[in-house]
Structure formats: C-alpha cells, structure tokens
Amino acid sequence: MCHWRRVQNTYKICGHVYDMPDEMIQCDNRYCKFSSTHPGTCVPPGCTNSCWQYRQFPQQYNPKIDTLCPRCLRGGRIP
C-alpha cells in the first residue's frame, strides 16, 4: 500500500537533527486507491469492497550522517 516516509537526518559530528519533508511512496498496486496504477473506472461501491481505502502507517527513517549539518557547514564550522 502507499505510505508516507518521514525522514529525520541526524548529523553525528555536530549532533543537530533535521526533519525533512515527508515523501509519498507509491506502491504501484492497482488495488490501492491512492496508487497511480489504480484504475479511474474503479468507483464505489465496488472499490470500497475490493481496494485498500487507507495508507499504511508512515515509515520512520533516521539516517545517522557522519558529517556536519548544512547549517554548520555554511557557518564555516570545522569538525
């Protein structure tokens, strides 16, 4: 099923954490009403009986990046 991905980058050197914009991840499942492959001809009541009507729980992704954050880099901070 389609879902949102929530990314929070953690920069290991300076310790700053940045929330990135949420991303919509498409599942390409024709039986998911949010998918780009869901046919436009699939309408209620048939759609509500045969297709997913909700998105999955958002995926949480928290990469640990071994560098300074963008703000510290712009400020000229040296690790």
N, C-alpha and C positions, 0 to 999 in steps of 0.2 A: 504494500500500500504506500501511497505517497506520504511523506512526512517532512517536517521541518528539521533542519540541522542547526543546532546552536553551538557556535564556536567561541571559546574563551581562550585567547592566547596568553600564556604565562611566560614572561621573559626571565630566564634564570639568573642572569648577571645582575640586573637592577631590581628584580622582584616585582616589577609592575605587571598588572593584569589588564587586558583589554577585551571587552566584549565586541565581537564582530557582528555585522548584520546577519540576521537569520537567513538561511538558504532553503528554498523549497527543493526537495529531492523527488523527482518524478519516478514512479515505479514502472511505467510502461505496461501496466496491467489493464486490459480492456474492461475488466470488471470493477475497477476503481473509478468512482465518478469524478475524482479530481485529476485523473491521468489524462495526458494529452492524447492517448490512444482510445479513450472511452468514446464510443460512437455517439454522435449527436442525435441519432434516432432512438437511443435508449432513454425512455422517459417513464415517469411514474404511471401506473403503479408497478409495472414490470421491473423498472430499475431499482426501486426500493426493496424488491424481493430477491434480486439476483446480484446486485452490485454492492461493494463496500460504500457506506454512507458517511464514513468518518476517516480521518487521517490517523496514522499510528502516533504513539507518544513521541515527542521530539527527541531526536538523537542528541546526546550531550558529547561534545568533542573538546578536549582541553589539552592541546599540544604544549609541551614544555620546550621552549625555543632557547637554544644556547647562545644568546646574544643580548645586546641592549635593546630596549623597546625603541620604536620610531621617535618618540619624543626625546629620549636621552641622546639618541644619535644626532638629531637635529640641534640639540643643545651643545654638542661637541664634547659630551662626557666620554672619557677614556676609561675602559674597563681595567 
